[in-house]
Amino acid sequence: MRIGVLGGSFDPPHNGHLEMARAAQDSLKLDVVFFIPAFSQWQKTHVATAEIRAHMLGLAIAGHADWQLDLRELDRASTTFTVETMNELREQYPEDELFFILGADAAAGLDSWQEAMRLATLCEFAVVRRPHFDVKVPAGFRYQTVDADTSDISSSEIRTWCATGDERLKDVLPTKVYDFITATGLYK
């Protein structure tokens, strides 16, 4: 089986995340994509709680039979590094091909990630081209480049739009996520 893994804060999950997953799945013929929200990331501060981010992510991927919400990092309830999650997945799926999906901007800094060289042995990387970023992957990482028509949007920009009620939100958020954020006033 060919397994894609898309991890992150998803604060909130947006169409760019889904476009990355879809492009990687189509390009690499992935059988399934696991969406893994982080409980806590060492490089970021979250606005929404882990439980709310996971709920929104579940709303975002609902209806995609080959996309699954994986809560292993939330279950740990502590800062988790990608290498730990990928090691668990490697143990769980020893015969399968694992692809960690990330944008070209993040791929450039892979060698700074926790236990980077060990991580490089656990999976291959699906590097999605992003607007304004060249694909530059440090030596020692196996990767395939994925061409995608992804939105040039960030979760932090979306949170700002939520606070101001910007009408562009409908264009960048999955409908169920937009409805949830609007109904709860999250990020106001």
C-alpha positions in Angstrom: 0.0 0.0 0.0 1.1 3.6 -0.7 0.4 5.8 2.3 0.5 9.6 2.4 0.9 11.5 5.6 0.0 15.2 6.0 0.7 16.6 9.4 0.5 20.0 10.9 -1.3 22.4 13.1 -4.3 22.9 10.9 -5.2 26.1 12.7 -7.5 26.2 10.7 -7.5 23.5 8.0 -8.0 25.2 4.7 -8.3 24.4 1.0 -4.6 24.6 0.5 -4.1 21.6 2.8 -6.7 19.7 0.8 -5.2 20.7 -2.5 -1.8 19.4 -1.4 -3.2 16.1 -0.3 -5.2 15.7 -3.5 -2.3 16.5 -5.7 0.1 14.2 -3.8 -2.5 11.4 -3.9 -3.1 11.8 -7.6 0.6 12.2 -8.6 2.0 9.4 -6.4 -1.0 7.1 -6.7 -1.5 7.0 -2.9 -4.0 4.5 -1.6 -4.8 6.5 1.5 -3.8 9.9 3.1 -3.6 10.2 6.9 -4.2 13.7 8.2 -2.4 14.0 11.5 -3.1 17.2 13.6 -0.3 18.1 16.0 -1.1 18.3 19.7 1.6 20.9 20.0 4.4 21.9 17.6 7.7 23.0 18.8 7.9 25.7 16.1 4.4 27.1 16.4 1.9 28.5 18.9 -1.7 27.4 18.3 -4.8 29.6 18.6 -7.5 26.9 18.7 -7.2 23.9 21.0 -6.0 20.6 19.7 -9.5 19.1 20.0 -11.1 22.0 18.0 -8.4 21.8 15.3 -9.0 18.0 15.0 -12.7 18.5 14.8 -12.3 21.1 12.0 -9.9 18.7 10.2 -12.5 15.9 10.5 -15.1 18.3 9.0 -12.7 19.2 6.2 -12.0 15.7 5.0 -15.4 14.2 5.6 -16.7 12.4 2.5 -13.3 11.3 1.3 -13.2 7.6 1.9 -9.5 7.4 1.3 -8.6 10.3 3.6 -8.4 9.4 7.3 -8.1 11.5 10.5 -5.3 10.1 12.6 -5.3 11.3 16.2 -2.1 9.6 17.4 -0.3 12.9 18.2 -3.3 14.3 20.1 -3.5 11.0 22.1 0.1 11.6 23.3 -1.0 15.0 24.7 2.5 16.5 24.4 4.9 18.0 21.8 5.6 15.3 19.2 8.2 15.4 16.5 7.5 14.1 13.0 10.3 11.5 13.4 8.3 9.9 16.3 5.1 9.7 14.3 6.8 8.4 11.2 8.6 5.8 13.3 5.3 4.6 14.7 3.8 4.4 11.2 6.8 2.6 9.9 6.4 0.0 12.7 2.6 -0.2 12.0 3.1 -0.5 8.2 6.5 -2.2 7.7 5.9 -3.3 4.2 4.2 -0.3 2.9 5.5 2.9 1.2 5.2 6.0 3.3 5.2 9.5 1.9 5.3 12.6 4.1 3.5 15.4 2.3 4.9 18.9 2.7 5.2 22.2 0.9 8.4 23.2 -0.9 8.9 25.9 1.7 9.1 23.4 4.6 11.1 20.9 2.6 14.0 23.3 2.3 14.5 23.1 6.1 14.1 19.4 6.5 17.7 19.0 7.8 16.8 21.2 10.8 14.0 18.9 11.9 14.4 16.7 15.0 16.5 13.6 14.2 16.5 14.6 10.6 18.7 11.8 9.3 16.7 9.2 11.1 13.5 10.7 9.7 15.1 10.4 6.2 15.3 6.6 6.6 11.6 6.2 7.6 9.8 7.6 4.6 10.0 9.4 1.3 8.9 13.0 1.0 6.2 14.3 -1.4 7.3 17.9 -1.9 4.5 20.0 -3.2 5.5 23.0 -5.3 4.2 26.2 -3.7 4.0 29.7 -5.3 7.2 31.7 -4.8 9.3 28.7 -3.6 11.7 26.6 -5.5 12.0 23.0 -4.6 15.3 22.6 -2.7 15.6 19.5 -0.5 18.7 18.9 1.6 21.0 16.0 0.7 20.1 12.6 2.1 16.3 12.9 1.8 14.4 10.8 -0.8 11.7 12.9 -2.4 9.4 13.3 -5.3 8.1 16.6 -6.5 4.4 17.1 -6.8 3.0 19.8 -9.1 -0.2 21.3 -7.7 -2.4 24.3 -8.2 -2.4 25.2 -4.5 -3.8 28.4 -2.9 -1.1 30.8 -1.8 -2.7 31.2 1.6 -1.6 30.5 5.2 -3.6 29.6 8.3 -2.3 32.8 10.0 -3.7 34.9 7.2 -7.0 33.1 7.4 -7.2 33.8 11.2 -6.7 37.5 10.5 -9.5 37.3 7.9 -11.7 35.5 10.5 -11.1 38.3 13.0 -12.2 41.0 10.4 -15.0 39.0 8.8 -13.3 39.0 5.4 -15.6 37.6 2.7 -12.7 35.8 1.0 -13.0 33.1 3.7 -15.6 31.3 1.8 -13.1 30.8 -1.1 -10.3 29.4 1.1 -12.0 27.2 3.7 -13.9 24.0 3.2 -17.7 24.8 3.6 -18.1 22.8 6.8 -15.1 24.4 8.3 -16.3 27.9 7.3 -19.7 27.1 8.8 -18.1 25.9 12.1 -15.9 29.0 12.4 -18.8 31.3 11.6 -21.1 29.6 14.1 -18.7 29.5 16.9 -16.9 32.8 16.4 -13.6 31.1 16.5 -10.6 33.4 15.8 -12.7 36.6 16.5 
